[in-house]
């Protein structure tokens, strides 16, 4: 199966309605260029550091404007539309960082809640505590689509290779990493992580990203990217502003890559033995 995929690069602000309109414009652009699978970035609906202000615009998925707009676009444009994620109010009062996948008939195919929370302290005082606002997911997810099997992840998940390996072992041929990577971490690790996940799993990786300076003051790295199973970057965007990144995906390349390097089949179970270290003795000798 050969199809055209698109990764939509955005610079989402704090207003979900404006972000929904921007998303719709970019998705229509991608569809007009022949894309039948289109992915948007993490937090398509809003990037908002003010937790109180975020809760004021937060909705459940039945009433969320990004979800409603995406459902309509998928049906209107006859595409598979993957909302990389948006903030959703859960029934228990908590917030989910949730991805959505819609079929060409507007049907909701799957959702995925981000598993790994971005709780980090970086250089120059940059600090993030995603777990203070969001409830982590607990279930990996793959979905069968007409053009192949797709595995879900969101942003910081990319640093946990076991998630992608589990999806690849479940047959995923396309791995997804919609993101809002910080500029600092993106400059250091974004491309190499995406290429590594593609190579070690013999899978395509599609990663739509947020890019530029946002209304809430954060700066994201951009460089939305599509990588093939051999680790080759098929298409990428710049580091600022909107973009539509397009590439032709030939699922046969997955079988070819896994045939050359069959590491999924060659993996073996093993045990781990920790050998005690040697401690220096008082007289310069060693003791066990």
DOMIKE-709848 format. One record per residue: z negated, y negated, x negated of N, C-alpha, C, O in turn. Coordinates in steps of 0.1 Angstrom, whole numbers, padded with zeros to 4 digits, always signed. Atoms other than C-alpha are relative to their C-alpha. Layout:
# residues N
ZYXZYXZYXZYX/...
END
This chain:
# residues 288
+0000+0012-0008+0000+0000+0000+0000-0012-0009-0008-0014-0018/-0001+0013+0007+0010-0034-0013-0002-0011+0010+0004-0011+0020/+0003+0011-0009-0003-0066+0002-0003-0012-0009-0006-0011-0021/+0003+0012+0007-0009-0102-0007-0014-0005+0003-0018-0006+0015/+0014+0004-0002-0046-0113-0012-0001-0015-0004+0006-0020-0013/+0003+0013+0004-0059-0148-0013-0015-0002-0001-0023+0003+0007/+0014+0004+0002-0092-0162-0027+0000-0016+0003+0007-0023-0004/+0000+0014-0004-0100-0196-0011-0012-0007-0008-0023-0003-0007/+0010+0008+0007-0118-0221-0034-0004-0012+0008+0005-0020+0013/+0004+0011-0008-0139-0247-0016-0011-0008-0008-0016-0004-0018/+0012+0007+0005-0165-0274-0023-0008-0004+0013-0008-0016+0017/+0007+0002-0013-0186-0270+0008-0011-0010-0001-0018-0011-0011/+0011+0010+0000-0209-0299+0018-0011+0005+0009-0014+0017+0011/+0012-0003-0008-0239-0301+0041+0003+0001+0015-0005+0005+0023/-0003+0001-0015-0220-0304+0075+0009+0013+0003+0020+0014-0001/-0008-0013-0003-0209-0269+0089+0013-0003+0007+0022+0004+0005/-0012+0003-0007-0184-0285+0112+0012-0004-0009+0023+0000-0008/-0010+0004+0010-0165-0302+0084+0004+0012-0009+0016+0013-0012/-0004-0011+0008-0167-0271+0063+0008+0010+0007+0017+0016+0002/-0008-0009-0008-0153-0250+0091+0014-0006+0001+0024+0002+0001/-0013+0006+0000-0124-0275+0094+0007+0002-0013+0019+0005-0013/-0006-0001+0013-0118-0274+0057+0005+0015-0002+0015+0018-0007/-0003-0014+0001-0119-0236+0057+0012+0004+0008+0021+0011+0003/-0012-0003-0009-0094-0234+0086+0013-0005-0006+0023+0002-0006/-0012+0005+0006-0070-0256+0068+0005+0008-0012+0017+0011-0014/-0004-0008+0012-0071-0236+0036+0004+0014+0003+0013+0020-0003/-0004-0013-0005-0069-0203+0054+0014+0000+0006+0022+0009+0003/-0014+0001-0006-0038-0214+0073+0010-0002-0012+0021+0004-0011/-0009+0002+0011-0023-0225+0040+0002+0014-0007+0014+0017-0010/-0001-0013+0007-0030-0190+0024+0009+0009+0009+0017+0017+0004/-0008-0009-0009-0016-0172+0055+0015-0004+0000+0024+0004+0001/-0013+0005+0000+0015-0194+0054+0008+0004-0013+0020+0005-0013/-0006-0005+0013+0021-0182+0018+0000+0015+0000+0003+0021-0011/-0002-0014-0001+0020-0146+0030-0013+0009-0002-0012+0021-0002/+0013-0007+0001-0017-0136+0025-0004+0007+0013-0004+0001+0023/+0005-0007-0012-0029-0109+0049-0014+0004-0002-0021+0008+0008/+0015-0001+0002-0064-0105+0033-0004-0014-0006+0001-0017-0017/+0004+0013+0005-0081-0139+0028-0015+0000-0001-0022+0004+0009/+0014+0001+0002-0116-0144+0013-0004-0014-0003+0002-0021-0010/+0006+0013+0002-0138-0175+0014-0012+0002-0009-0016+0013-0011/+0011-0001+0009-0167-0183-0010-0013+0003+0007-0015+0003+0019/+0014-0001-0005-0204-0177-0007-0004-0014+0006+0001-0024+0002/+0005+0012-0007-0221-0202+0016+0012-0010+0004+0011-0022+0002/-0011+0008-0005-0188-0213+0032-0005-0011+0010+0000-0022+0010/+0005+0009-0011-0208-0229+0061-0007-0013-0005-0005-0023+0001/+0007+0012+0005-0230-0253+0040-0007+0004-0013-0013+0015-0014/+0009+0000+0012-0245-0258+0006-0010-0011+0002-0007-0023+0001/+0010+0010-0003-0278-0275+0013-0013+0004-0007-0019+0015-0003/+0012-0003+0007-0308-0276-0010-0012-0004+0008-0023+0002+0006/+0011+0004-0008-0330-0293+0015-0002+0010+0011+0005+0011+0021/+0003-0011-0009-0346-0264+0034-0002-0004+0014+0003+0002+0024/+0003+0005-0014-0357-0284+0064+0014-0004+0006+0016-0001+0018/-0013+0004-0005-0322-0299+0068+0009+0012+0003+0016+0012+0012/-0008-0012-0002-0306-0265+0064-0004+0007+0013+0004+0012+0021/+0005-0006-0012-0328-0251+0092+0005-0007+0013+0006-0001+0023/-0005+0008-0011-0317-0279+0115+0014+0004+0005+0017+0002+0016/-0014-0004-0004-0281-0267+0114+0002+0015+0000+0013+0019+0003/-0001-0015+0001-0288-0230+0111+0001+0005+0015-0005+0001+0024/-0002-0006-0012-0276-0208+0139+0001+0015-0002+0002+0020-0013/-0002-0014+0001-0275-0171+0147+0015+0003+0000+0023-0007+0003/-0014-0003+0002-0242-0153+0143+0008-0002+0013+0020-0004+0013/-0007+0002-0013-0233-0156+0180+0004-0014+0002+0014-0017+0008/-0002+0014-0002-0235-0194+0179+0005-0007-0013+0006-0019-0013/-0004+0007+0012-0224-0201+0143+0014-0004+0000+0023+0004+0004/-0013+0006-0001-0194-0223+0139+0010+0007-0010+0022+0008-0007/-0008-0007+0010-0181-0205+0108+0005+0013+0005+0016+0017+0004/-0003-0013-0006-0182-0171+0125+0010-0002+0011+0020+0005+0012/-0009+0002-0011-0165-0184+0156+0014-0005-0005+0024+0000+0000/-0013+0005+0006-0138-0203+0136+0007+0012-0007+0019+0013-0005/-0006-0011+0008-0132-0172+0114+0006+0010+0010+0017+0015+0008/-0004-0010-0010-0129-0149+0144+0014-0005+0006+0023+0003+0008/-0012+0005-0006-0103-0172+0160+0012+0000-0010+0023+0003-0006/-0011+0000+0010-0083-0176+0127+0006+0014-0002+0018+0015-0004/-0005-0013+0003-0081-0139+0121+0010+0005+0011+0020+0010+0008/-0009-0004-0011-0066-0133+0155+0012-0009+0001+0023-0004+0003/-0011+0009+0000-0044-0164+0154+0011+0003-0010+0023+0003-0008/-0009-0001+0011-0029-0157+0120+0003+0015-0003+0011+0018-0012/-0003-0015+0002-0029-0118+0122-0004+0004-0014+0004+0010-0021/+0005-0002+0014-0050-0115+0090-0013+0007+0001-0020+0007+0011/+0014-0004+0002-0081-0098+0077-0007-0012-0007-0002-0016-0018/+0007+0011+0005-0105-0127+0071-0014+0003-0004-0022+0008+0004/+0013-0003+0005-0135-0122+0049-0008-0013-0003-0004-0020-0013/+0008+0011+0003-0161-0149+0051-0010+0004-0011-0019+0013-0009/+0007-0004+0012-0177-0146+0016-0015+0000+0003-0022+0010+0000/+0013+0000-0006-0210-0156+0032-0003-0013+0007+0004-0023+0004/+0005+0013-0006-0228-0182+0053-0014+0003+0004-0018+0015+0006/+0014-0001-0004-0264-0188+0062-0001+0003+0015+0005-0004+0023/+0001-0004-0014-0274-0170+0094-0015+0002+0004-0022+0007-0004/+0014-0001-0005-0306-0172+0115-0001+0015+0005+0006+0019+0014/+0003-0013-0004-0320-0137+0119-0009+0000+0012-0016-0010+0015/+0008-0001-0012-0338-0125+0150-0015-0001-0003-0023-0005+0005/+0014+0000+0004-0371-0122+0131-0004-0014-0006-0015-0015-0011/+0004+0013+0005-0370-0159+0121+0004-0003-0014+0002-0014-0019/-0004+0001+0014-0358-0153+0086+0015-0004-0001+0022-0004+0009/-0014+0004+0002-0324-0163+0071+0007+0010-0009+0001+0015-0018/-0008-0010+0007-0297-0140+0059+0012-0008-0007+0017-0017-0001/-0012+0004+0007-0270-0148+0033+0010+0011+0003+0011+0021-0004/-0008-0011-0006-0244-0129+0052+0015-0002-0001+0020-0012+0002/-0014-0001+0000-0208-0119+0047+0005+0006+0013-0002+0014+0019/-0007-0005-0012-0184-0112+0076+0014+0004-0003+0021-0003-0011/-0014-0004+0001-0151-0094+0078+0006+0002+0014+0000+0009+0022/-0006+0000-0012-0128-0099+0107+0014+0006-0001+0021+0004-0010/-0013-0007-0001-0097-0078+0117+0010-0010+0007+0006-0020+0012/-0010+0009-0006-0064-0093+0129-0001-0002+0015+0005-0011+0020/+0002+0002-0015-0074-0088+0165-0013-0008+0003-0017-0009+0014/+0012+0008-0002-0105-0109+0159-0013+0008+0000-0024+0003+0001/+0011-0009+0000-0128-0079+0159-0008-0001-0013-0003-0002-0024/+0009+0000+0012-0159-0081+0136-0001+0014-0006-0006+0023+0000/-0001-0014+0006-0153-0051+0112-0013+0003-0007-0018+0014-0005/+0012-0003+0008-0184-0054+0090-0008-0013-0003-0002-0024-0004/+0009+0010+0006-0213-0076+0078-0007+0005-0012-0009+0018-0013/+0007-0004+0012-0231-0075+0045-0010-0011-0004-0006-0023-0005/+0010+0010+0004-0264-0093+0036-0002+0002-0015-0005+0013-0020/+0002+0000+0015-0267-0103-0001-0013+0007-0004-0024+0004+0002/+0012-0008+0004-0291-0078-0018-0008-0007-0011-0020-0007-0010/+0007+0005+0012-0300-0095-0051-0002-0015+0001+0008-0023+0002/+0003+0014-0002-0317-0129-0048+0000-0007-0014-0005-0002-0024/-0001+0008+0012-0310-0156-0074-0012-0007-0003-0014-0019+0000/+0013+0006+0004-0345-0163-0087+0000-0001-0015-0003+0009-0022/-0002+0002+0014-0339-0177-0122-0005-0013-0005-0007-0023+0003/+0004+0012+0007-0351-0203-0147+0010-0002-0012+0009+0006-0021/-0010+0002+0010-0322-0216-0168-0004-0011-0010-0014-0018-0009/+0002+0011+0010-0319-0241-0197+0001-0013+0007+0006-0014+0018/-0001+0014-0005-0323-0278-0191-0008-0002+0013-0005-0011+0020/+0008+0002-0012-0348-0273-0163+0006+0005+0013+0000+0003+0023/-0006-0004-0012-0324-0258-0139-0007+0013+0005-0008+0023-0002/+0007-0011-0005-0343-0234-0116+0004+0002+0014+0006-0007+0022/-0004-0004-0014-0335-0215-0084-0009+0011+0005-0013+0020-0003/+0008-0011-0006-0356-0194-0060+0007+0003+0014+0002-0002+0024/-0007-0003-0013-0332-0180-0034-0009+0008+0009-0008+0007+0022/+0009-0008-0008-0359-0156-0022-0010-0008+0008-0016-0003+0018/+0009+0009-0007-0379-0186-0010+0005-0004+0014-0002-0008+0023/-0006+0003-0013-0354-0191+0018+0007+0011+0007+0008+0012+0019/-0009-0011-0006-0334-0159+0023-0007+0013-0001-0015+0016-0010/+0005-0013+0000-0343-0124+0032+0011+0009-0006+0022+0010-0001/-0010-0008+0006-0325-0099+0009+0004+0011+0009-0004+0017+0016/-0005-0012-0007-0303-0072+0023-0005+0013-0007-0011+0012-0018/+0005-0013+0006-0310-0035+0016+0010+0011+0001+0008+0022-0002/-0010-0010-0002-0277-0018+0023+0013-0004-0006+0019-0015-0002/-0014+0002+0005-0245-0016+0003+0010+0003+0011+0006+0011+0020/-0009-0002-0011-0214-0016+0024+0015+0001-0005+0019-0007-0014/-0014-0001+0002-0178-0004+0022+0007+0001+0013+0001+0006+0023/-0008+0000-0013-0151-0008+0049+0014+0005-0003+0021+0001-0012/-0013-0005+0001-0119+0011+0054+0010-0010+0007+0008-0013+0019/-0010+0009-0006-0089-0013+0060+0013+0006-0002+0015+0016-0009/-0014-0006+0000-0052-0005+0065+0005+0001-0014+0013+0009-0017/-0006+0000+0014-0045-0014+0028-0009+0006-0010-0006+0006-0022/+0009-0006+0010-0075+0002+0011-0015-0001+0005-0018-0007+0015/+0015+0001-0003-0113+0006+0010-0006-0011-0008-0004-0013-0020/+0005+0012+0006-0132-0026+0003-0015+0001-0001-0022+0005+0009/+0014+0001+0002-0167-0030-0012-0005-0014+0000+0002-0023-0005/+0006+0014-0001-0190-0060-0006-0010-0003-0010-0017+0006-0015/+0011+0006+0009-0211-0081-0029+0001-0015+0002+0010-0020+0007/+0000+0014-0001-0221-0117-0031-0007-0006-0013-0018-0003-0016/+0005+0008+0011-0225-0139-0062-0009+0008-0010-0004+0016-0018/+0009-0006+0010-0256-0128-0082+0000+0015+0000-0004+0021-0010/-0002-0014+0000-0249-0092-0071+0008+0005-0012+0007+0016-0016/-0009-0004+0010-0223-0092-0098-0007+0005-0013-0001+0012-0021/+0008-0003+0012-0250-0088-0125-0007+0014+0002-0014+0018-0007/+0007-0013-0002-0261-0054-0110+0011+0010+0002+0015+0014+0013/-0012-0009+0000-0233-0029-0119-0002+0012+0008+0007+0019+0013/+0002-0012-0008-0250-0001-0100+0004-0001+0014+0008+0008+0020/-0005+0002-0014-0241-0017-0067+0015+0003+0000+0020+0009+0010/-0014-0002+0001-0204-0017-0077+0004+0014-0002+0013+0019+0003/-0003-0014+0003-0205+0018-0091-0002+0008+0013+0005+0018+0015/+0002-0008-0013-0220+0031-0058+0011-0002+0009+0015+0008+0016/-0011+0002-0009-0192+0015-0039+0013+0007-0005+0020+0012+0003/-0012-0007+0006-0165+0028-0063-0001+0015+0002+0009+0021+0006/+0002-0014-0002-0180+0063-0060+0002+0004+0015+0005+0015+0018/-0003-0002-0015-0177+0059-0022+0014-0003+0003+0018-0002+0015/-0014+0002-0002-0140+0052-0027+0005-0014+0001+0017-0016+0004/-0004+0014-0001-0139+0014-0028+0011-0002-0011+0009+0001-0023/-0011+0003+0009-0106+0003-0044+0001-0015-0003+0007-0019-0012/+0001+0014+0001-0112-0034-0039-0015-0004+0000-0021-0001+0010/+0014+0005+0001-0145-0050-0050+0000-0015+0002+0009-0022-0003/+0000+0015-0003-0154-0085-0038-0012-0007-0005-0024-0001-0004/+0011+0008+0005-0176-0112-0053+0002-0014+0004+0003-0023-0005/+0000+0014-0003-0175-0144-0033-0012-0006-0005-0023+0000-0005/+0011+0005+0008-0197-0168-0051-0002-0015+0001+0007-0022+0005/+0002+0015+0003-0213-0202-0057-0008+0000-0013-0019-0005-0014/+0006+0000+0013-0220-0197-0094-0003-0014-0005+0005-0023-0003/+0003+0013+0007-0237-0225-0112+0009-0002-0011+0015+0007-0017/-0009+0003+0011-0217-0243-0138-0005+0006-0013+0002+0012-0021/+0006-0005+0013-0241-0233-0166+0002+0015-0001+0006+0020-0012/-0002-0015+0001-0240-0195-0158+0014+0004+0001+0019+0014-0005/-0014-0003-0001-0204-0196-0149+0008-0002-0013+0016+0007-0016/-0006+0002+0013-0193-0210-0182-0003+0011-0010+0005+0015-0018/+0004-0010+0009-0212-0183-0199+0005+0014+0003+0009+0022-0005/-0002-0014-0004-0205-0152-0178+0009+0003+0011+0012+0015+0013/-0008-0003-0012-0183-0155-0148+0012+0009-0002+0012+0020+0004/-0012-0008+0002-0150-0142-0160-0003+0014-0006+0003+0024-0002/+0002-0013+0007-0164-0115-0183-0007+0010+0010-0005+0022+0009/+0006-0009-0010-0186-0101-0155+0010+0005+0010+0010+0017+0013/-0010-0004-0010-0157-0100-0130+0009+0011-0007+0012+0021-0001/-0009-0009+0007-0134-0083-0156-0008+0013-0003-0002+0024-0002/+0008-0012+0003-0162-0059-0165-0001+0009+0012+0000+0021+0011/+0001-0008-0012-0168-0048-0129+0013+0007+0004+0014+0018+0009/-0013-0006-0003-0130-0042-0125+0002+0011-0010+0007+0022-0005/-0003-0011+0010-0127-0022-0157-0008+0012+0001-0003+0023+0002/+0009-0012+0000-0157+0000-0154+0001+0008+0013-0003+0020+0013/-0002-0007-0013-0148+0009-0118+0015+0003+0003+0018+0009+0013/-0014-0003-0002-0110+0010-0121+0004-0006+0014+0011+0001+0021/-0002+0006-0013-0108-0014-0091+0005-0014-0001+0002-0021-0011/-0003+0014-0001-0094-0047-0081-0013-0008+0003-0022-0003+0010/+0011+0009-0003-0119-0076-0080+0005-0013+0005+0014-0019-0001/-0004+0013-0006-0114-0106-0057-0012-0008+0002-0022-0004+0008/+0012+0009+0000-0138-0135-0061+0004-0014+0003+0009-0022-0005/-0002+0014-0004-0135-0167-0041-0013-0008-0003-0024-0003-0002/+0012+0007+0005-0158-0194-0055-0001-0014+0006+0009-0020+0010/+0002+0015-0002-0173-0228-0047+0002-0007-0013+0000-0001-0024/-0004+0007+0012-0162-0255-0071-0003-0015+0001+0001-0021+0010/+0001+0014+0001-0173-0289-0082-0014-0005+0003-0024+0002+0004/+0013+0007-0003-0201-0314-0074-0001-0001+0015+0007-0007+0022/+0002-0001-0015-0215-0308-0039-0009-0012+0005-0016-0018-0003/+0008+0010-0006-0232-0332-0015-0015+0001-0003-0022-0009-0003/+0015-0002+0002-0266-0317-0021-0004-0001-0015-0016+0000-0018/+0003+0002+0014-0263-0324-0059+0002+0011-0009+0002+0009-0021/-0002-0011+0010-0256-0290-0073+0015+0000-0004+0023-0007+0002/-0014-0001+0006-0225-0283-0094+0003+0015-0002-0004+0023-0008/-0004-0014+0001-0207-0250-0091+0013+0002-0009+0020-0008-0011/-0009-0002+0011-0183-0234-0116+0015+0002+0005+0024-0002-0003/-0014-0002-0004-0152-0226-0095+0007+0012-0007+0001+0023-0009/-0008-0011+0006-0125-0205-0112+0001+0012+0008-0001+0023+0003/-0003-0012-0009-0118-0183-0082+0010+0009-0007+0019+0004-0014/-0007-0009+0009-0102-0152-0096+0004+0013+0008-0004+0018+0016/-0004-0013-0004-0083-0120-0088+0003+0008-0012+0011+0004-0020/-0001-0008+0012-0085-0092-0114+0005+0014+0004+0001+0019+0014/-0006-0014-0004-0066-0059-0115-0009+0011-0007-0018+0008-0014/+0008-0011+0005-0081-0025-0123-0001+0002-0015-0010+0009-0020/-0001-0001+0015-0072-0027-0160-0007-0012-0006-0008-0013-0019/+0008+0012+0005-0092-0060-0163+0009-0012-0002+0004-0022-0008/-0009+0011+0002-0061-0083-0163-0003-0010+0011-0004-0007+0023/+0001+0011-0010-0066-0117-0145+0013-0002+0006+0022-0007-0001/-0013+0002-0007-0038-0118-0120+0002-0015+0004+0013-0020+0004/-0001+0014-0005-0046-0153-0107-0013-0007-0001-0023+0000+0001/+0013+0007+0000-0073-0180-0111+0002-0014+0003+0013-0020+0001/+0000+0014-0003-0081-0215-0101-0008-0008-0011-0013-0002-0020/+0007+0008+0009-0096-0244-0120-0015-0001+0003-0020+0006+0012/+0015+0001-0001-0132-0255-0122-0004-0010+0011-0016-0011+0013/+0004+0010-0010-0131-0283-0096+0010+0000+0012+0021+0003+0010/-0009+0003-0011-0117-0289-0061+0005+0013+0007+0003+0024+0002/-0005-0011-0008-0101-0268-0035+0012+0007-0006+0020+0001-0014/-0012-0008+0005-0075-0241-0043+0002+0012+0009-0007+0017+0015/-0003-0013-0006-0057-0211-0028+0006+0008-0011+0016+0006-0016/-0004-0009+0010-0055-0183-0053+0006+0012+0006+0000+0019+0014/-0007-0010-0006-0029-0157-0045+0005+0011-0010+0008+0007-0022/-0005-0011+0009-0019-0123-0060+0004+0012+0009-0002+0014+0019/-0005-0012-0007+0000-0092-0049-0009+0011-0005-0010+0014-0017/+0009-0011+0003-0023-0062-0048+0008+0013+0003+0012+0016+0015/-0006-0013-0002-0007-0027-0053-0011+0010-0002-0016+0013-0013/+0011-0009+0001-0034-0002-0045+0003+0012-0009-0007+0019-0014/-0003-0011+0009-0015+0024-0065-0005-0002-0014-0007+0008-0022/+0006+0003+0013-0028+0006-0096-0014+0006-0002-0018+0008-0013/+0014-0006+0001-0063+0019-0088+0001+0014-0004-0006+0018-0014/-0002-0014+0003-0052+0055-0089+0005+0002-0015+0000+0010-0022/-0005-0001+0013-0033+0049-0121-0011-0003-0011-0012+0004-0021/+0010+0003+0010-0062+0032-0139-0011+0011-0001-0015+0014-0011/+0010-0010+0000-0087+0058-0128+0005+0014-0006-0002+0022-0010/-0005-0012+0006-0063+0085-0139+0000-0001-0016-0002+0009-0022/+0000+0002+0014-0061+0070-0174-0014+0001-0006-0016+0007-0016/+0014+0000+0005-0098+0064-0178-0009+0005+0012-0014-0003+0020/+0006-0006-0012-0115+0088-0153-0016+0000-0002-0022+0010+0000/+0015+0000+0002-0151+0076-0160-0008+0002+0013-0019+0007+0012/+0007-0003-0012-0160+0079-0123-0002+0015+0001-0013+0019+0005/+0001-0014-0001-0153+0116-0125-0008+0006-0012-0015+0016-0011/+0006-0005+0012-0167+0120-0161-0015-0003-0001-0021+0002-0010/+0014+0004+0001-0201+0105-0154-0009+0012+0002-0006+0021+0010/+0009-0011+0000-0230+0129-0160-0014-0005+0003-0018-0016-0001/+0014+0002-0001-0266+0130-0149-0007+0002-0013-0003+0010-0021/+0007-0002+0013-0291+0126-0177-0014-0004+0002-0018-0011+0012/+0014+0005+0000-0328+0121-0184-0001-0010-0012+0007-0011-0020/+0003+0010+0010-0343+0094-0205-0014+0003-0007-0024+0005+0000/+0012-0003+0008-0369+0101-0233-0003-0013-0008+0005-0017-0016/+0005+0011+0008-0389+0072-0248-0008+0005-0012-0018+0012-0010/+0006-0005+0012-0398+0080-0284-0010-0011-0004-0007-0022-0006/+0010+0010+0004-0431+0064-0295+0004-0006-0013+0009+0000-0022/-0003+0007+0012-0427+0038-0322-0010+0003-0011-0021+0008-0008/+0009-0002+0012-0443+0039-0357-0008-0012-0002-0003-0023-0002/+0009+0011+0001-0473+0017-0363-0005+0000-0015-0009+0010-0020/+0004+0001+0014-0481+0004-0399-0014+0002-0002-0023-0002+0006/+0014-0003+0003-0513+0017-0414-0006-0011-0009+0001-0019-0014/+0007+0011+0008-0539-0004-0432+0004+0000-0014+0003-0010-0021/-0003-0001+0014-0529+0009-0466+0015+0001-0003+0019+0005-0013/-0015+0000+0002-0492+0005-0461+0007+0012+0004+0019+0013+0003/-0006-0013-0005-0487+0040-0448+0004-0002+0015+0005-0013+0020/-0003+0000-0014-0476+0049-0413-0009+0010+0007-0013+0020+0002/+0007-0009-0008-0494+0065-0385+0008+0002+0013+0015-0007+0018/-0007-0003-0013-0480+0082-0354-0006-0007+0011-0001-0006+0023/
END
